[in-house]
Amino acid sequence: MSEHRAPSLEHGPLLVAGPDTLLLQLDHPEAERCRAELAAFAELERSPGHVHTYRLTDLGLWNAKAAGVEVAEVVDVLGRFAAAPVPQTTIALVLETMNRFGRVALESGPDGIAGLVLRAEEPSLLDELLDDAAVARLTGVRLDGRSVAVDALDRGRLKQALTSLRWPADDRAALSPGAGFGLQLRSDVHLRPYQRQAVESWLPAGTGVIVLPCGAGKTLTAIAATAAVGTNTLVLATGQSSLTQWERELLRFTTIDRRDIGHYSARAKDVRPITLATYQMMATKRDGRYRHIELIQNGDFGLVIYDEVHLLPSAVFNLTAGIQARRRLGLTATLVREDGREADVFTLVGPKRFDVPWSELELQGWIAPARCVEVRVVPTDAERLAHARADRRGKARAAAMIGAKIDVVGSILGRHRGDSTLIIGSYLDGLRTVAERFDLPLVTGETPQRERQVRFDQLRDGTIETLVVSKVANFSLDLPEVSVAIQVSGTFGSRQEEAQRLGRLLRPKRDGRQAHFYSLVARDTVEQEHSARRQRFLTEQGYHYEIVDAARL
C-alpha cells in the first residue's frame, strides 16, 4: 500500500508521531473535522493545551472493523488530514490489526457434529492457535486443516482466550431464539433516524453494543430492538431507580400489558416475558454460589440487555461468558471502563455496532447544547497543608472538601435562579454541608428508594428547583428539565463518571436553551490532575471546557 497524502491539505492538522501515535493540532482550521473522523477508530489519550494525543489501539480498530469501517477508510482519513505522508509503519499497523478481526470465526457445527466449530482462514493460523495451552484446553477434535470442534459451553471462554492472543473471533454461530413475545411499539412512536440506524446495525448479528449519549434515547432504542427480535427479554440495570425508569418507558412506548413486566429482586422473584433485574442481584452470592444467575441460564430468554454496560461487575462477566447462545445488547454512553475490562465487553457482549459523536447529535438538535466550565477554587493555607500531608486517597478527599467551594456553589445558584439544578458529588460529608448551608434536599445511597423517587419527581414537576445528589444520580436517571449541574467532587479521574454526569443535562429543553455543567476543582491539588483525565472522553466527543478562576466567575 502506497503512502497517502492529502490532495488538498498541504499542511494538515495531524502529525503521525509514531506507528500508533497521532497528534492533533487544535489551532488548525481542519482540526474539528479531523477530530470527528478520528473518533471512529482512534482513542484520545491526552488532551492538554493545543495538542491532543490519539492512540491506535487493538480494540479501537477492531470495533471500527466490526462497525463496518474498512482499512481503506482509516488510511484515507489519516492521509487526508496528515501534515506529511503517513509512514508505512502506521499503515501496516492499521492493516495488520484490523485484518485480525474475522480471520478466525466460531460457527455452528455441521450436520452430525454437536456443538460449534472454530474455523481459521489458513491451516497455519489454526496450528498457531492450538499451540496455546488455553485454546487447546477449550477445543476438541480437529475436523480438518482449518477447523476444530468446540463445546458450546466453552464458547465465551474460548473467545476470551482468542482475544488475549490478538485473534478476536467473529462469532457467527446460531443464537437461541428464546420464547416468542410480540412486543409492539405504539403507533404514535417514531424512532429518530440514528435510533433506527442503531437497531439496524445491531440486528443482523444480534450481539454487540450501541453507544449513544445520555439523553439520546438509549432505552427507546433498546425497546425497538426488543420488538424487532420478538422474544422474551431480560433487562439488567444498575439499580432500582433504573428499573423503575425501564418500566415507565416500556409502558410509555409500547402496547405491553403491565402484567407482562416482571421484577426480579430481593422482594419478588417475578419472571415474565420482559423481566427487569439489577446487576447487584445477579452478583449476590448465597452459600458460595451465584444462585440468581440461574434465572438467565434456565430462563427462556432470547435477549439479554445490559444497561450501562461499562459498569458490568465481574460476576456478571462470568455469567455472560456462559450465555453466548443468546442475543446480547449492551447500552452505554461510553465504552470506557476504569478497570481496563473493555476487552471483555468487546468479547462477551459483542463489538461496538453503532456510535455517533455527541457533538453531531447536538448540532442536529437531538440533545441539548452544553457549556462546560471548570471553576478553579483556591484552598486556604491550612487546607493546602492538609492536602500536602495526606496520602493519595486522603489528598482527593481533602481537595473535595475545600471550603471555598461552598461560596462558589452559592454564586452559581444565584446566577441560575429559576433553573432546575443538580448539585453532584462523591463525598457525603461535603454534600451534607452544601445541603445544610442552602437548605436543600439531599439524596444519597442511604435514602430509601421511595423517598428518592419522590425527590426526583419533585424536581421533574418543578416542586423543588435544586437537588443535592450523590453518585446515585450518575446512571439511568431521567430528569429532562434539569439544565444546570454543579459537580463539587468526583471519583478520582473517572472519565465514565464525567460523561454520565454531563449526560444528566442533555435531554433537549422545551425552550431550546443551553445546559450548563460546572466542575469545581481545587487549584494545585490532585483534583486538578484528575479533572484533566475526567474530561478526556468528553473532549473526544467535541466538548470544550472553559477554565475560570472562582474569583472571576
ZAPA-567715 format. One record per residue (C-alpha): z, x, y. Coordinates in steps of 0.25 Angstrom, whole numbers, padded with zeros to 4 digits, always signed. Each point is the difference from the previous one (the first is absolute). Layout:
ZXY
...
END
This chain:
+0000+0000+0000
-0004+0006+0013
+0009+0002+0013
+0001-0013+0008
-0001+0001+0015
+0001-0012+0010
-0014-0003+0005
+0005-0005+0014
+0014+0007+0002
-0003+0014+0003
+0015+0002+0001
+0008-0011-0007
+0015-0003+0000
+0002+0005-0014
+0004+0014-0004
+0000+0004-0015
+0012+0010-0001
+0000+0002-0015
-0006-0007-0012
+0009-0012+0001
+0005+0001+0014
-0006-0007+0012
+0004+0001+0014
-0004-0012+0010
+0000+0004+0015
+0005-0013+0007
-0006+0003+0013
-0014-0001-0005
-0008-0012+0004
-0004-0003-0015
+0015+0002-0005
+0003-0014-0002
-0012-0004-0008
+0002+0013-0008
+0014-0004-0003
-0004-0014-0005
-0010+0005-0010
+0010+0011-0005
+0010-0010-0003
-0008-0005-0012
+0002+0013-0008
+0009+0010+0008
+0015+0000+0002
+0006+0003+0013
+0010+0011-0002
+0005+0004+0014
-0003-0006+0014
+0006+0009+0011
-0006+0001+0013
-0015-0001+0002
-0004+0005-0015
+0002-0008-0012
+0000+0006-0014
-0006-0007-0011
+0000+0003-0015
-0010-0003-0011
+0009-0003-0012
-0003-0005-0014
+0006-0013+0002
-0007-0003+0013
-0014+0004-0006
+0003-0008-0013
+0004-0012+0008
-0013+0001+0008
-0008+0001-0012
+0007-0012-0007
-0003-0008+0013
-0015+0003-0001
-0001+0012+0010
-0010+0010-0006
+0000+0015+0001
-0012+0000+0009
+0007-0009+0010
+0012+0009+0001
-0009+0012+0002
-0008-0008+0011
+0013-0003+0008
+0004+0015-0001
-0014+0004+0004
-0002-0009+0012
+0014+0003+0007
+0001+0015-0004
+0000+0010+0012
-0007+0010-0010
-0007-0001-0013
+0009-0005-0011
+0004+0011-0009
-0006-0001-0014
+0015+0002-0006
+0003-0013+0007
-0012-0008-0005
+0003+0006-0014
+0014-0005+0000
-0004-0014+0004
-0011+0000-0011
+0009+0005-0010
+0012-0008+0003
-0007-0014+0002
-0008+0002-0013
+0012+0002-0008
+0003-0015+0001
-0007-0008-0010
-0005+0012-0009
+0010-0005-0010
+0002-0015-0003
+0009-0009-0008
-0008-0011-0007
+0003-0011-0010
-0002+0004-0014
-0013-0003-0007
+0000-0010-0012
+0008+0004-0011
+0009+0009+0009
+0013-0005+0005
+0006+0005+0013
-0008+0008+0010
-0010+0011+0001
+0001+0012+0010
-0014+0005+0002
-0004+0012+0008
-0014+0003+0006
-0001+0013-0008
+0006+0005-0014
+0005+0013+0007
+0008-0009+0010
+0006-0008-0011
+0004+0013-0007
+0007+0005+0012
+0008-0012+0002
+0004+0000-0015
+0005+0014+0002
+0011-0006+0009
+0013-0003-0008
+0003-0013+0008
-0014-0005-0002
-0001+0004-0015
+0014-0008-0002
-0006-0013+0006
-0014+0000-0007
-0003-0002-0015
-0012+0002-0009
-0013+0007+0006
-0011-0010-0001
-0012+0009+0004
-0003+0012+0009
+0003-0008+0013
+0011-0010-0004
+0014-0002-0006
+0008-0012-0004
+0012-0004+0008
+0012-0009-0003
-0001-0011+0010
+0015+0001+0003
-0002+0015+0005
-0010-0005+0010
+0008+0003+0012
+0007+0013-0004
-0014+0005-0004
-0005-0003+0014
+0012+0007+0006
-0003+0013-0009
-0014+0000+0004
+0002-0001+0015
+0010+0011-0001
-0011+0009-0006
-0009-0005+0012
-0009-0008-0009
+0003-0014+0004
-0005-0011-0010
-0009-0011+0005
+0007-0012-0008
-0011-0009-0005
+0008-0006-0012
+0001-0015+0000
+0012-0007+0006
+0008-0012-0006
-0005-0013+0007
+0014-0006-0001
+0003-0015+0000
-0009-0007+0009
+0005-0006+0013
-0009-0007+0010
+0006+0004+0014
-0009-0005+0011
+0000+0003+0015
+0001-0012+0009
-0014-0005+0005
+0004+0004+0015
+0004+0014-0004
-0011+0010+0004
+0001+0015-0003
-0003+0010+0011
-0012+0009-0004
+0008+0012-0003
+0010-0008-0009
-0012-0005-0008
-0006+0014-0001
+0013+0005-0005
+0001-0010-0011
-0015+0002-0004
+0003+0015+0000
+0012-0002-0009
-0005-0011-0009
-0011+0007-0009
+0010+0011-0006
+0013-0010+0001
+0009+0012+0003
+0003+0008+0013
+0006+0000+0014
-0004-0007+0012
+0004+0006+0013
+0002-0008+0012
+0009+0001+0013
+0012-0009+0001
-0004-0013+0007
-0014+0000-0006
+0003-0010-0011
+0002+0008-0013
+0007-0011-0006
-0011-0010+0002
-0010+0011-0005
+0008+0001-0013
+0001-0015-0001
-0015-0001+0001
-0001+0011-0011
+0009-0008-0009
-0008-0013+0002
-0013+0008-0003
+0006+0005-0014
+0006-0013-0004
+0012+0005-0008
+0015-0001-0001
+0005+0011+0010
+0013+0008+0002
+0003+0004+0015
+0010+0012+0001
+0005+0002+0014
+0011+0008+0008
+0011-0011+0001
+0003-0015+0001
-0005-0001+0014
-0013+0005-0005
+0000-0011-0011
+0003-0011+0010
-0012+0004+0008
-0009+0001-0012
+0004-0015-0004
-0002-0004+0014
-0014+0006+0001
-0004-0006-0014
+0004-0014+0005
-0007+0002+0013
-0013+0006-0005
-0002-0007-0014
+0001-0013-0007
+0011+0005-0009
+0011-0010-0004
+0013+0006+0003
+0005-0002-0014
-0011+0011-0005
+0007+0011+0008
+0012+0006-0007
+0010+0010+0005
+0006+0011-0010
+0013+0004+0006
+0014+0002-0003
+0002-0014+0003
-0011-0006-0008
-0010+0005-0011
-0011-0010+0003
-0013+0004-0005
-0012-0008+0005
-0015+0002+0002
+0003+0007+0013
+0013+0008-0002
+0007+0007+0011
+0010+0012-0003
+0005+0012+0007
-0001+0015-0003
+0015+0001+0000
+0000-0011-0011
-0010+0007-0009
+0007+0014+0002
+0014-0006-0004
+0006+0006-0013
+0008-0008-0010
+0006+0007-0012
-0008+0012+0004
-0013-0007+0000
-0010-0006+0010
+0001-0014-0007
-0006-0008+0012
-0013+0009-0002
-0002-0009-0013
-0004-0011+0010
-0013+0007+0002
-0002+0006-0013
+0002-0013-0008
-0005-0010+0011
-0015-0005+0000
-0003+0006+0014
-0014+0004+0002
+0003+0006+0014
+0012+0008+0006
+0000+0001+0015
+0008+0012+0006
+0004-0004+0014
+0003+0013+0009
-0005+0008-0012
+0004+0013+0007
+0015-0004-0003
-0002-0001-0015
+0013+0005-0006
+0000+0010-0012
+0004-0011-0010
-0012-0008+0004
-0009+0011-0001
+0004+0002-0015
-0002-0015-0002
-0014+0001+0007
-0004+0011-0010
+0002-0010-0011
-0008-0012+0005
-0013+0006+0003
-0007-0011-0007
+0003-0010+0011
-0007-0001+0014
+0008+0007+0010
-0001-0001+0015
+0008+0008+0010
+0002-0003+0014
+0004+0009+0011
-0001+0004+0015
+0000+0015-0004
-0001+0007-0013
+0009+0011+0005
+0012+0002-0009
+0011+0009+0005
+0004+0004-0015
-0014+0005-0003
-0004-0010-0011
-0013-0004+0007
-0007+0005-0013
+0008-0010-0009
-0004-0012+0009
-0015+0005-0001
+0001+0002-0015
+0009-0012-0004
-0003-0011+0010
-0014+0005+0003
-0008+0007+0010
-0002-0005+0015
-0010-0011-0001
+0000-0003+0015
+0005+0005+0013
-0003-0002+0015
+0005+0008+0012
+0010-0008+0008
-0007+0003+0013
-0012-0007-0005
+0007-0013-0003
+0007+0001+0013
-0014+0002+0007
-0005-0013-0007
+0013-0008+0004
+0005-0002-0014
+0013+0008+0003
+0007+0001+0014
-0002+0012+0008
+0012+0009+0001
+0005+0010+0010
+0009+0011-0007
+0010+0007+0009
+0009+0012-0004
+0012+0000+0009
+0007+0013+0001
+0015-0001+0002
+0009+0012+0004
+0013+0002-0007
+0013+0004+0007
+0005+0014-0002
+0011-0005-0010
-0011-0008-0007
-0009+0012-0001
+0012+0009-0005
+0003-0010-0011
-0015+0000-0004
+0000+0015-0001
+0012+0000-0009
-0004-0010-0009
-0008+0002-0014
-0014-0005-0001
+0004-0014-0004
+0011+0000+0011
-0010+0004+0010
-0008-0012-0002
+0012-0009+0001
+0005+0007+0013
-0014-0001+0006
-0001-0015-0003
+0014-0003+0007
-0003+0007+0013
+0007-0009+0010
-0011+0000+0011
-0009-0009-0010
+0009-0012+0003
-0004+0001+0015
-0015+0001-0003
+0001-0012-0009
+0005-0008+0011
-0011+0005+0010
-0011-0004-0010
+0007-0013-0003
+0000-0003+0015
-0015+0004+0002
-0004-0009-0012
+0010-0012+0004
-0006-0013-0007
-0008+0008-0011
+0004-0002-0014
+0006+0014-0004
+0005+0007-0012
+0010+0012+0001
-0001+0008-0013
+0008+0012-0005
+0004+0007-0013
+0015+0003+0004
+0009-0013-0001
+0011+0006+0010
-0011+0002+0011
-0006-0014-0003
+0014-0006+0001
+0003+0007+0014
-0014-0006+0005
+0003-0014-0005
+0014+0000+0006
-0004+0006+0014
-0011-0010+0002
+0007-0012-0008
-0012-0001-0010
+0000-0005-0014
-0001+0011-0011
-0007-0001-0013
+0003+0011-0011
+0000+0002-0015
+0014-0006+0000
-0005-0013+0007
-0001-0012-0010
-0014-0004-0003
+0002-0014+0005
+0005+0006+0014
-0011+0010+0000
-0010-0012-0001
+0007-0008+0011
-0001+0012+0009
-0015+0003-0003
-0003-0015+0002
+0007+0000+0013
-0008+0012+0005
-0013-0007-0004
+0003-0013+0007
+0006+0007+0013
+0014-0005-0002
+0004+0015+0001
-0008+0010+0008
+0005+0013-0006
+0005+0004-0014
+0006+0013-0004
-0004+0004-0015
+0002+0011-0010
-0011+0005-0010
+0000-0014-0006
-0010-0003+0011
-0010+0011-0005
-0007-0008-0010
-0007-0013-0002
+0006-0007+0012
-0009-0011+0007
+0004-0001+0014
-0013-0003+0007
+0005-0001+0015
+0008+0013+0000
-0007+0009+0011
+0011+0011+0002
+0007+0009-0009
+0010+0010+0004
+0002+0011-0011
+0014+0006+0002
+0000+0009-0012
-0009+0002-0013
+0001+0006-0014
-0003+0015+0002
-0015+0002+0001
-0004-0013-0007
-0015-0003+0003
+0000-0013-0008
+0012-0005+0008
-0006+0003+0013
-0013-0008-0005
+0009-0012-0005
+0008-0001+0013
-0012+0000+0009
-0006-0010-0010
+0011-0010+0004
-0008-0001+0013
-0014-0001-0004
-0002-0015-0002
-0010-0005+0011
+0008-0007+0011
-0004-0013+0005
-0003+0005+0014
-0007+0013-0005
+0011+0009+0006
+0003+0014-0003
+0011+0004-0009
+0010+0011+0004
+0006+0010-0010
+0011+0009+0006
+0006+0011-0009
+0012+0006+0006
+0001+0015-0003
+0011+0010+0003
-0006+0012+0007
+0002+0014-0006
+0006-0006-0013
-0006-0001-0014
-0004-0015+0004
-0011+0006+0009
-0005+0008-0012
+0001-0012-0009
-0007-0009+0010
-0013+0009-0001
+0000-0002-0015
+0003-0015+0001
-0012-0002+0010
-0010+0007-0009
-0005-0012-0008
-0002-0009+0013
-0007+0011+0007
-0010+0001-0011
-0002-0015+0002
-0004+0002+0014
+0013-0002+0007
+0005+0009+0012
+0014+0002+0004
+0004+0001+0014
+0012+0010+0002
+0009-0004+0012
+0014+0005+0004
+0010-0011+0000
+0003+0003+0015
-0014-0004+0003
-0001-0012-0008
END
